[in-house]
Amino acid sequence: MIKSEAIDRGKDWLGGSDLRPTRQRIALAALLVGDGQNRHVTAESLFAAAKERGEPVSLATVYNTLKAFCDAGLMQEVTVDGSKSYFDTNTHDHPHFFWEDDHALTDAPSDELQIVRVPEPPEGTEIASVEVVIRLRRK
């Protein structure tokens, strides 16, 4: 069962978008932001958390909801290895650490990253974003 204060936070977070606050969206939002902390989740990890708390959602619904949250600007998707997607509730530009041993994504300190120059985009295009994922493994 999800706590009522987490549900309230989830509703407030959803209120920052044009998305309809369905029961399933509110439950997933509460799991994502209910404690006031940012999260990096996969669809599978959010699905497992929902099931653990007795929320009746399908994995397909979790995927669709995460995509809808991204499209609404509530989250950002970070792709690792071109196939594994992580979803981040922190929508500000920032780098990430990808922990290869654990297959986990965490924030990296933005103030320590220096990008001096990026290549000029091809004519007729503009750079939409620059994603930095720093892969780590234990020694």
N, C-alpha and C positions, 0 to 999 in steps of 0.2 A: 504494500500500500504506500502511496506517495503522500507525504505530509502536506497539509493544507497551505502552509507558507510557501512551500516549493511550487505548488499549483498556482498560487497568487503571483509568484515571480515569473512563472512560465506564461501566465496570461498577460502580465505587463510587457514581457519581452515580445510576445506575439502582437501586442497592441501597437508596436512600432512598425508594423507592416500592414499591407492590405489583405493579408491572408485571413480567411474565415477561421475563427477559433473553434474548430471541431474538438470533440472529446479526445480523439487520438492525438491531434496536434498539441493540445494542452498537456496531455500526459507526457509526450516526448519532450516538449519544451521544458516541463518541470524537471525531467531527468537531466536535461542538458544544462540548464541555468538555475535550477531550484536552490542551489546552495550559494549562489552569487559568484561562483568560480567559473573561469573559462575551461572548456573541454576540448580535447581532440579525440574524436570517436570514429570508429568505422560503423557501417550499418550493422554489421554482425554484433559488435560490442554493445551498441545501443539496443538492439533487439534482445540480446541476452539480459541486459539490465531491466528492460521492460517486462520480460517474462518472469524474472526473479521477483519483481514486485507485483506480479499478478495482472499486468496490463494485457488485455487481449488484442494484440496487434500482430500482423503478419510481417515477415521479413520484407515482402514487396511494399507494404505500406510504409515501413521504416525508410526504405530506399526512396520512395516517392516523396515522403515528407522531408527528408534531408535535402533532396533536390529542390523542393519548393522553398525551404528555408533559405537555401543558397540563392535561388532566383529572386527572393524577396529582400536580399541583402542582410539577412540576419546571421548568416554563416558564410564561411568560404570553404571551398573544396581544395584540398592539397593532394595532388597525385604523386605517388612514389612508384618508381619503376614502370611508369606508364600504365599500370594496371590496378594498383591498390589505392583506393581513395580514402582519405581521412577528412573529417569534417571538423572545422575549427570555429568555435563561437567568438573568437577574437577576430574581428573583421579589419583591424588596422594592419597596415603593411608591416610585416615583421618576418624574420628568418625562423627556420625550424631546424631542430636536431631530429634526425631519424635514427633511432637506436636499432641497429641491424639484429642484434642478439634477441631483443624483445619484440621487435616489430612494432615499436611505439614511436609516436611523434610528440615532441614537446617544443615549447617556445625556446628560441635561442635569444641571447641578449642583443637587442637592436643597436644599442649604443656602442657595441664593440665591432659592428659590421661596417666596413667601408667599401663602397663600390665607387671606384674612381671614374670609370667610364663604361658605357655600354655601346655596342655597335649601332650605327645609324640604321634605322629601319628602311626597308625597301621603299621606293617612291610610291606614294599613294597610300601609305600605311602609317600607323602610329603605334608606339609601344603602349599596350594596355596595362601591363604590370610586369614586374620582374619577381620571380619566385626563387628563393634561396633555401635549399634543403641541404643541410650538412649531415652527411652520413657518418655515424659513429659505430665503432665496435670496441669491445673491451680487449685490452692487451693480454 
